[in-house]
Amino acid sequence: MAEYSTAAPSTIPNLKDKIPKLEPRRKRPPPSNPLPFPETPSLPPPPDTSSYTFRVPTRRILSTRDHGLFLASPTYTLVLAFVFGLSDAVADTPISAVRGDDDCSPAVRTIVGILDEAEALVRSTPPNEAEGSRFGNKVFRTFLDKAKAASPGWHRRLGLASDEAVAEVSTYLDQSFGNRTRIDYGSGHELNFAVWLLCLYQLGILAKTDFRALVLRVFVRYLALMRAVQSTYYLEPAGSHGVWGLDDYQFLPFLFGASQLLHHPFVTPRAIHQELTLEELGRDYMYLGQVAFVNSTKTVKGLRWHSPMLDDISSAKSWAKVEGGMRRMFVAEVLRKLPVMQHFLFGSLVPAVDGMSTESEAGVANEEDETEGGGVVVEHDGVKHVHNANSWGDCCGIKVPSAIAAAQAAKKNGAGESLRRIPFD
């Protein structure tokens, strides 16, 4: 039988050295984006257009190579400087700071009048209720035809003298209302409106001193017009990401709106969840007003269900973080997004650079006649073909019905008196 030793160990182990030291749990820092917030480039003065040869704008970003040339071009910097310059002009400034026509130049007042007339065209062109479609009412094309017919007269009132200049500049305004073929609207059309204002700046009709009024009077008026258009004709969202996008239709209200709230003394990013704040201040601050409009177009109650990106952004500690993030998003999701920029138009005032493709060389239709998604030339195994890209980066864009149409349909059926709650909300 084995014998076991009962002798005590010579030394007792020091368990203090064996047990890990207890330390208070530290809160894990949130993930940080290494990319700096984009700054506002210097906006060059308007060029001398006396020797310009005006031409109807066409698409020139028809391949990834064309897109790369644009991103390295002075035109990219010009667009960025203009849009960010508009945003800077309204920092810490409510809409009510521009008090009527006295604070606006004659050109700004004329533009507001043009947008008033455009909305009158919407009211005089009611939709065909018999269609009953959530994918865009075809009467929208009649509205576009009326606006296009009125456009030359509008631009004459702004002081454009030549037919060639009118043909170039009016193209951007015509394309800012949505696509005639697809009956859709998105951030690319919104960008066309900003570029239309840029063209008027390039012609010397608008000046830097107009920038504040351009945002707080002109862009706010354009936003109201497009809400009327969307609500009347149920435009499809162009390249929508659904709930995973910032907004089905607009982007710039969030950029300009975050700048308006940059150092607000009591309204924080979390305020977008407070219905009373949205109701009281939505008319004075675009960010809040756009959130209120988004809420009104949904059939489900709660930002975290229908707009989780807006919900996530509301956790930012300051409006400076939100505004910087919107700048970063404008660069990444608009200017650097090929499916958006493939519809960008270049003329003489907003020029393309040498080496960019033309529509005839690429064998694609012009913007007005383009069908679903838009054509981009890609090369695979040495063979080029036209690729119909969308914002998801694939070839088969899925038609997305209008959320506004869904909300209107719910109201007609008596289900829209109050928003539907998610069961586990």
C-alpha positions as CSV (number, residue, x, y, z in Angstrom):
1,M,0.0,0.0,0.0
2,A,1.4,3.4,-1.1
3,E,2.3,5.8,1.7
4,Y,1.4,9.5,1.5
5,S,3.5,12.2,3.0
6,T,1.7,14.3,5.5
7,A,4.5,16.8,5.9
8,A,3.5,20.5,5.7
9,P,4.9,22.3,2.7
10,S,8.1,24.2,3.4
11,T,6.6,27.5,2.1
12,I,3.1,28.8,1.8
13,P,2.4,30.3,-1.7
14,N,1.6,34.0,-1.7
15,L,-1.9,34.0,-3.3
16,K,-1.8,37.8,-3.5
17,D,0.6,37.5,-6.4
18,K,-1.5,34.9,-8.2
19,I,-4.8,36.8,-8.2
20,P,-5.1,39.6,-10.8
21,K,-5.3,43.0,-9.4
22,L,-8.9,44.3,-9.3
23,E,-9.3,47.6,-11.3
24,P,-12.5,49.6,-11.8
25,R,-14.0,48.9,-15.2
26,R,-13.3,51.7,-17.7
27,K,-15.9,52.8,-20.2
28,R,-14.8,51.8,-23.6
29,P,-14.4,54.9,-25.8
30,P,-16.7,55.2,-28.8
31,P,-15.2,54.4,-32.2
32,S,-13.6,57.5,-33.7
33,N,-13.4,58.4,-37.4
34,P,-9.8,59.1,-38.3
35,L,-10.9,61.3,-41.2
36,P,-10.9,65.0,-40.3
37,F,-14.0,67.1,-40.9
38,P,-13.7,68.7,-44.4
39,E,-13.0,72.4,-44.3
40,T,-14.5,75.1,-46.5
41,P,-12.2,75.8,-49.5
42,S,-11.7,79.3,-50.7
43,L,-14.4,80.3,-53.2
44,P,-12.9,82.0,-56.3
45,P,-14.5,85.2,-57.5
46,P,-16.9,84.9,-60.5
47,P,-15.1,84.5,-63.8
48,D,-15.2,86.9,-66.7
49,T,-17.8,85.4,-68.9
50,S,-17.7,87.9,-71.8
51,S,-15.7,85.4,-73.9
52,Y,-17.6,82.3,-72.7
53,T,-19.3,80.0,-75.2
54,F,-22.4,78.8,-73.3
55,R,-23.6,75.3,-74.0
56,V,-26.3,73.0,-72.7
57,P,-24.9,71.0,-69.8
58,T,-24.5,67.3,-70.3
59,R,-23.2,64.3,-68.2
60,R,-19.5,63.7,-68.2
61,I,-19.0,61.4,-65.2
62,L,-19.7,58.1,-67.1
63,S,-17.0,55.9,-65.7
64,T,-15.0,55.5,-62.5
65,R,-12.1,57.1,-64.4
66,D,-14.3,60.2,-65.1
67,H,-15.3,60.3,-61.5
68,G,-11.7,60.3,-60.4
69,L,-10.9,63.1,-62.8
70,F,-13.7,65.2,-61.4
71,L,-12.6,64.6,-57.7
72,A,-9.2,66.0,-58.6
73,S,-10.5,68.9,-60.6
74,P,-11.1,72.6,-59.8
75,T,-14.8,72.1,-60.4
76,Y,-15.0,69.7,-57.4
77,T,-13.4,72.4,-55.2
78,L,-15.7,75.0,-56.7
79,V,-18.8,73.0,-55.8
80,L,-17.5,72.2,-52.3
81,A,-16.5,75.8,-51.6
82,F,-20.0,77.0,-52.7
83,V,-22.1,74.5,-50.7
84,F,-19.9,74.8,-47.6
85,G,-19.8,78.6,-48.0
86,L,-23.6,78.6,-47.9
87,S,-23.5,76.5,-44.8
88,D,-21.0,78.8,-43.1
89,A,-23.2,81.8,-43.9
90,V,-26.0,80.6,-41.7
91,A,-24.0,79.4,-38.6
92,D,-26.0,80.2,-35.5
93,T,-28.7,81.9,-37.5
94,P,-32.4,81.1,-37.4
95,I,-34.6,81.4,-40.5
96,S,-36.4,84.4,-38.9
97,A,-33.2,86.4,-39.0
98,V,-33.9,87.3,-42.6
99,R,-36.9,89.6,-42.2
100,G,-38.8,89.9,-45.4
101,D,-37.7,91.5,-48.6
102,D,-35.7,94.2,-46.9
103,D,-33.0,91.8,-46.1
104,C,-32.9,90.3,-49.6
105,S,-31.3,91.6,-52.8
106,P,-33.4,92.0,-56.0
107,A,-32.0,88.8,-57.4
108,V,-33.0,86.8,-54.3
109,R,-36.5,88.3,-54.3
110,T,-36.8,87.3,-58.0
111,I,-35.7,83.7,-57.3
112,V,-38.3,83.4,-54.5
113,G,-40.9,84.7,-56.9
114,I,-39.9,82.1,-59.4
115,L,-40.3,79.3,-56.9
116,D,-43.7,80.7,-55.9
117,E,-44.7,80.5,-59.5
118,A,-43.4,76.9,-59.7
119,E,-45.6,75.9,-56.8
120,A,-48.6,77.6,-58.5
121,L,-47.9,75.2,-61.4
122,V,-48.1,72.3,-59.0
123,R,-51.5,73.5,-57.7
124,S,-52.8,74.0,-61.3
125,T,-51.7,70.5,-62.3
126,P,-53.4,68.1,-59.9
127,P,-52.5,64.4,-60.0
128,N,-54.5,61.7,-61.7
129,E,-56.1,60.0,-58.7
130,A,-57.3,57.1,-60.9
131,E,-53.7,55.8,-61.1
132,G,-53.6,54.9,-57.4
133,S,-49.9,54.2,-57.6
134,R,-47.2,54.6,-54.9
135,F,-44.5,54.6,-57.6
136,G,-45.0,58.1,-59.0
137,N,-47.9,59.9,-60.6
138,K,-47.4,60.4,-64.4
139,V,-49.0,63.9,-64.2
140,F,-45.7,64.9,-62.7
141,R,-44.4,65.0,-66.3
142,T,-47.0,67.6,-67.2
143,F,-45.8,69.8,-64.3
144,L,-42.2,69.5,-65.6
145,D,-43.3,70.4,-69.1
146,K,-45.1,73.5,-67.8
147,A,-42.0,74.5,-65.6
148,K,-39.7,74.0,-68.6
149,A,-41.9,76.2,-70.8
150,A,-41.9,79.0,-68.1
151,S,-38.1,78.6,-67.4
152,P,-36.8,80.9,-70.2
153,G,-39.0,83.8,-69.0
154,W,-37.9,83.2,-65.4
155,H,-34.3,83.5,-66.4
156,R,-34.8,86.6,-68.5
157,R,-36.2,88.2,-65.3
158,L,-32.9,87.3,-63.6
159,G,-31.0,89.3,-66.2
160,L,-29.7,86.5,-68.5
161,A,-29.5,88.2,-72.0
162,S,-28.5,85.5,-74.5
163,D,-30.5,82.4,-75.5
164,E,-27.4,80.3,-75.0
165,A,-26.9,81.4,-71.4
166,V,-30.5,80.8,-70.7
167,A,-30.3,77.3,-72.2
168,E,-27.3,76.4,-70.0
169,V,-28.4,77.8,-66.7
170,S,-32.1,76.8,-67.0
171,T,-31.1,73.1,-67.4
172,Y,-30.0,73.0,-63.8
173,L,-33.3,74.4,-62.5
174,D,-35.3,72.1,-64.8
175,Q,-33.4,69.1,-63.4
176,S,-33.8,70.2,-59.8
177,F,-37.4,69.2,-59.7
178,G,-36.9,65.5,-60.4
179,N,-36.4,63.0,-63.3
180,R,-39.1,63.1,-65.9
181,T,-38.6,59.5,-67.1
182,R,-38.2,57.8,-63.8
183,I,-40.5,60.1,-61.8
184,D,-38.1,60.1,-58.9
185,Y,-36.2,62.7,-56.8
186,G,-33.1,62.5,-54.6
187,S,-30.0,64.3,-53.4
188,G,-28.6,64.6,-56.9
189,H,-31.6,66.7,-58.0
190,E,-31.2,68.8,-54.8
191,L,-27.6,69.3,-55.8
192,N,-28.7,70.5,-59.2
193,F,-30.6,73.3,-57.4
194,A,-27.4,74.3,-55.5
195,V,-25.5,74.3,-58.8
196,W,-28.1,76.5,-60.4
197,L,-27.5,79.0,-57.7
198,L,-23.7,78.5,-58.3
199,C,-24.2,79.4,-62.0
200,L,-26.0,82.6,-61.0
201,Y,-23.0,83.4,-58.8
202,Q,-20.6,82.6,-61.6
203,L,-22.6,85.1,-63.8
204,G,-22.4,87.8,-61.1
205,I,-26.1,87.8,-60.5
206,L,-25.6,86.6,-57.0
207,A,-22.8,87.7,-54.6
208,K,-21.4,86.3,-51.4
209,T,-23.4,88.9,-49.5
210,D,-26.5,87.0,-50.7
211,F,-25.4,83.6,-49.2
212,R,-27.4,83.9,-45.9
213,A,-30.6,84.8,-47.7
214,L,-29.9,82.1,-50.3
215,V,-30.2,79.5,-47.6
216,L,-32.8,81.1,-45.2
217,R,-35.1,82.4,-47.9
218,V,-34.4,80.7,-51.3
219,F,-33.4,77.2,-50.2
220,V,-36.2,77.1,-47.5
221,R,-38.6,78.1,-50.3
222,Y,-37.3,75.4,-52.6
223,L,-37.6,72.8,-49.8
224,A,-41.3,73.8,-49.3
225,L,-41.8,73.5,-53.1
226,M,-40.3,70.1,-53.3
227,R,-42.4,68.8,-50.3
228,A,-45.4,70.0,-52.3
229,V,-44.2,68.2,-55.4
230,Q,-43.4,65.0,-53.5
231,S,-46.7,65.0,-51.7
232,T,-48.7,65.7,-54.9
233,Y,-47.0,63.3,-57.3
234,Y,-45.6,60.7,-55.0
235,L,-42.1,60.8,-56.5
236,E,-40.0,57.7,-55.9
237,P,-36.8,58.2,-53.8
238,A,-33.9,58.1,-56.2
239,G,-31.4,55.5,-55.1
240,S,-33.0,55.2,-51.6
241,H,-31.3,53.2,-48.9
242,G,-34.6,52.8,-47.1
243,V,-34.4,53.2,-43.4
244,W,-30.6,52.9,-43.6
245,G,-30.3,56.3,-45.3
246,L,-30.4,59.7,-43.8
247,D,-33.5,60.8,-45.7
248,D,-35.3,59.5,-48.8
249,Y,-35.1,62.8,-50.7
250,Q,-33.0,65.6,-49.1
251,F,-29.5,66.0,-47.6
252,L,-28.7,69.8,-47.6
253,P,-31.4,70.7,-44.9
254,F,-29.4,68.6,-42.4
255,L,-26.1,70.2,-43.4
256,F,-27.5,73.8,-43.3
257,G,-29.7,73.0,-40.3
258,A,-26.8,71.6,-38.2
259,S,-24.9,74.8,-39.0
260,Q,-27.9,76.9,-37.8
261,L,-27.8,75.1,-34.5
262,L,-24.0,75.1,-34.1
263,H,-23.8,76.8,-30.7
264,H,-27.5,76.9,-29.7
265,P,-27.8,77.6,-25.9
266,F,-30.3,74.9,-25.1
267,V,-31.3,72.8,-28.2
268,T,-29.2,69.7,-28.2
269,P,-29.1,66.9,-30.9
270,R,-31.3,64.8,-28.6
271,A,-34.1,67.4,-29.1
272,I,-35.2,65.8,-32.3
273,H,-37.1,63.3,-30.1
274,Q,-39.1,66.0,-28.4
275,E,-42.3,66.7,-30.4
276,L,-42.9,70.0,-28.7
277,T,-39.4,71.2,-29.7
278,L,-40.0,70.2,-33.3
279,E,-43.3,71.9,-33.4
280,E,-42.1,75.2,-31.8
281,L,-38.7,75.5,-33.5
282,G,-39.1,73.5,-36.7
283,R,-40.0,76.7,-38.6
284,D,-36.8,78.4,-37.5
285,Y,-34.3,75.6,-37.9
286,M,-34.1,73.4,-41.0
287,Y,-32.7,70.3,-39.2
288,L,-35.7,70.2,-36.8
289,G,-38.2,71.1,-39.5
290,Q,-36.9,68.3,-41.8
291,V,-37.1,65.7,-38.9
292,A,-40.7,66.8,-38.3
293,F,-41.5,66.4,-42.0
294,V,-39.9,62.9,-42.0
295,N,-42.0,62.0,-39.0
296,S,-45.1,63.2,-40.8
297,T,-44.5,61.0,-43.8
298,K,-44.1,57.7,-41.9
299,T,-46.7,55.2,-40.9
300,V,-44.6,54.0,-37.9
301,K,-44.0,56.1,-34.8
302,G,-40.4,56.5,-33.6
303,L,-37.2,57.6,-35.3
304,R,-35.3,54.5,-34.3
305,W,-37.7,52.4,-36.4
306,H,-38.1,54.5,-39.5
307,S,-34.9,56.6,-39.5
308,P,-32.3,54.8,-37.4
309,M,-29.5,56.9,-38.8
310,L,-31.1,60.1,-37.6
311,D,-31.7,58.4,-34.3
312,D,-28.0,57.4,-34.0
313,I,-26.8,61.0,-34.9
314,S,-29.0,62.4,-32.1
315,S,-26.6,60.8,-29.6
316,A,-23.8,63.2,-30.6
317,K,-22.6,65.4,-27.8
318,S,-22.8,68.7,-29.8
319,W,-24.0,70.2,-32.9
320,A,-20.4,70.8,-33.9
321,K,-20.0,67.0,-34.1
322,V,-23.2,66.7,-36.2
323,E,-22.3,69.6,-38.5
324,G,-18.8,68.1,-39.1
325,G,-20.3,64.7,-39.7
326,M,-22.7,66.2,-42.3
327,R,-19.8,67.8,-44.1
328,R,-18.0,64.5,-44.2
329,M,-21.2,62.7,-45.4
330,F,-21.8,65.3,-48.2
331,V,-18.3,64.5,-49.5
332,A,-18.6,60.7,-49.1
333,E,-22.3,60.1,-49.9
334,V,-22.9,62.8,-52.6
335,L,-19.8,64.0,-54.3
336,R,-17.8,60.8,-54.0
337,K,-20.7,58.5,-54.7
338,L,-20.6,57.5,-58.4
339,P,-24.4,56.5,-58.6
340,V,-25.2,60.1,-57.5
341,M,-22.6,62.0,-59.5
342,Q,-23.2,60.1,-62.8
343,H,-26.2,62.4,-63.1
344,F,-24.1,65.6,-62.6
345,L,-24.2,68.0,-65.5
346,F,-21.3,70.1,-66.8
347,G,-21.4,73.2,-69.0
348,S,-19.2,76.2,-69.4
349,L,-19.9,77.8,-65.9
350,V,-19.4,74.4,-64.1
351,P,-16.9,72.9,-66.5
352,A,-15.6,69.3,-67.0
353,V,-11.9,68.7,-67.3
354,D,-10.0,67.3,-70.3
355,G,-10.2,63.6,-70.6
356,M,-13.7,63.1,-69.2
357,S,-16.1,61.0,-71.4
358,T,-19.0,62.4,-73.4
359,E,-22.4,60.9,-73.7
360,S,-21.9,60.1,-77.4
361,E,-18.5,58.5,-76.7
362,A,-19.9,56.3,-74.0
363,G,-23.1,55.4,-75.9
364,V,-25.5,56.4,-73.1
365,A,-28.7,58.4,-73.3
366,N,-28.9,62.0,-72.0
367,E,-30.0,62.6,-68.5
368,E,-33.6,63.5,-69.3
369,D,-34.1,60.3,-71.3
370,E,-32.2,58.0,-69.0
371,T,-34.1,54.9,-67.8
372,E,-33.8,53.1,-64.5
373,G,-30.7,53.7,-62.5
374,G,-28.6,55.5,-65.1
375,G,-25.8,54.2,-67.2
376,V,-22.1,54.0,-66.3
377,V,-19.4,52.5,-68.5
378,V,-17.4,49.8,-66.9
379,E,-14.7,47.5,-68.2
380,H,-14.4,43.8,-67.5
381,D,-11.8,41.6,-69.0
382,G,-11.1,44.3,-71.6
383,V,-14.7,44.6,-72.7
384,K,-16.6,47.8,-72.0
385,H,-20.4,47.8,-71.3
386,V,-23.0,50.1,-69.8
387,H,-23.7,49.3,-66.2
388,N,-26.9,50.5,-64.6
389,A,-25.7,51.4,-61.1
390,N,-27.7,52.4,-58.1
391,S,-26.7,53.6,-54.7
392,W,-26.1,50.1,-53.5
393,G,-23.5,49.6,-56.2
394,D,-25.1,46.8,-58.1
395,C,-26.9,46.5,-61.5
396,C,-30.4,45.8,-60.5
397,G,-32.0,48.8,-58.8
398,I,-35.1,47.9,-56.9
399,K,-38.0,50.4,-57.2
400,V,-38.8,51.9,-53.8
401,P,-42.3,53.2,-53.3
402,S,-42.9,56.7,-51.9
403,A,-43.3,56.8,-48.1
404,I,-45.4,59.9,-48.6
405,A,-47.7,57.9,-50.8
406,A,-47.9,55.1,-48.2
407,A,-48.8,57.6,-45.5
408,Q,-51.5,59.3,-47.7
409,A,-53.0,55.9,-48.5
410,A,-53.1,55.1,-44.8
411,K,-55.0,58.3,-44.1
412,K,-57.5,57.6,-46.9
413,N,-58.2,54.3,-45.4
414,G,-58.8,55.8,-42.0
415,A,-55.6,54.3,-40.5
416,G,-53.5,57.5,-40.5
417,E,-55.1,59.5,-37.7
418,S,-52.2,58.5,-35.5
419,L,-48.9,56.8,-36.2
420,R,-48.7,53.0,-35.7
421,R,-46.5,52.0,-32.9
422,I,-44.1,49.0,-33.1
423,P,-45.4,46.4,-30.5
424,F,-42.2,46.3,-28.5
425,D,-41.6,50.1,-28.6
